[in-house]
Amino acid sequence: MAVDKTTWSGRRIGFNERKQKDARNQKVKSGVASAFHWFKHRGWIILVAVVALSAVVWNQRFYLQRFNPLELRHLQYVDIEGNRMLSWEDVMQNAQIETGMLMSELDADSVAEALSQIPLIHSVTVEKRFPSSLYIKLQEASPMLSVLDGGKATIYSEKGAALPFSVATAMRLPVLETASVGHVKIVAEFLDAMKNVNSDLYEKVSQVSWSEEDRGIEVYFKDVGFRTIFPASDWTKDVFVLYESLGNGFTKDLRCAGVVDMRFHGFAYVRNYDKRCVNG
């Protein structure tokens, strides 16, 4: 007669539980035997290899501490997007990069800064992509205004930098007075701000100049008879919206205006009325 077994706490172990426990013990013994058999025939080779590798690593630890895995990667591909006027070679030369250089020596911010110095580039984005490529997205400068002097036309970008465009292009752009060339950068930035807010309004600009007397930007639009003075900075959307509102709400008054001063935040000052209009 089989004697019932109990646990150390005195709990009785039934037949099924004893059977499951014996099966688990047998499985563990079988696993240990298999592992021992595998190690006896093949496992010792791996153990020897691990020991040997550990010894090599320990002996070369001085060099391994200075090991940089990035130095194993070299620049292989440069993807440039948005270059219409600049060639691939122009971009690479100005960025001071070349295929084959170490990726660890390539700094995306430095490349972007170098390319932003080119007058033909308005903005640039540079990304390093794993494992060995560089992505460059350019937004080239756009012709913003022109200066006519002695039959020669010079076209300037949003940054106020000269661009190599034809005379035909210059004829379609707002013209900056020759005397205001010294302020071409601020005038170009102003026109760029206007174009970004209201491109239709920019298309109406005929002539533009810097007014030293008013310390502002003087604009002549094609569809009105007065000149408009805009502030020298802070060209928010509200400035251009206010100007459009004047044209829609005060058409009769503006028809007689000589100057519309937009330099004051929130309102416009109309001066130099035509005397015929004042007298009714």
QUIPEVEN-V420848 format. One record per pair of residues at least 24 apart in sequence whose C-alpha atoms are under 6 Angstrom apart, sorted by the first residue. I is the first residue (numbers start at 1). J is the second residue. D is the distance in whole Angstrom. If there is no record, write none. Layout:
# QUIPEVEN-V420848
{{I & J & D} {I & J & D}}
This chain:
# QUIPEVEN-V420848
{{70 & 104 & 6} {71 & 102 & 6} {73 & 103 & 6} {74 & 100 & 5} {74 & 101 & 5} {74 & 102 & 5} {74 & 103 & 5} {74 & 132 & 6} {75 & 99 & 5} {75 & 100 & 5} {75 & 101 & 6} {75 & 103 & 6} {75 & 132 & 5} {75 & 133 & 6} {76 & 132 & 6} {76 & 133 & 6} {77 & 133 & 5} {78 & 133 & 6} {78 & 134 & 5} {78 & 135 & 6} {79 & 135 & 5} {80 & 136 & 5} {80 & 137 & 6} {81 & 137 & 5} {82 & 138 & 5} {82 & 139 & 6} {119 & 161 & 6} {145 & 173 & 5} {145 & 174 & 5} {145 & 175 & 6} {146 & 170 & 5} {146 & 175 & 5} {147 & 175 & 6} {147 & 176 & 5} {158 & 188 & 5} {158 & 189 & 6} {158 & 192 & 6} {159 & 185 & 6} {160 & 184 & 6} {160 & 185 & 4} {160 & 188 & 6} {174 & 205 & 6} {174 & 206 & 5} {174 & 207 & 5} {175 & 207 & 5} {176 & 207 & 6} {176 & 208 & 5} {176 & 209 & 6} {177 & 209 & 5} {180 & 209 & 6} {180 & 210 & 6} {226 & 257 & 6} {226 & 258 & 5} {226 & 259 & 5} {227 & 259 & 5} {228 & 259 & 6} {228 & 260 & 5} {228 & 261 & 6} {229 & 261 & 5} {229 & 262 & 6} {230 & 262 & 5} {230 & 263 & 5} {231 & 263 & 5}}
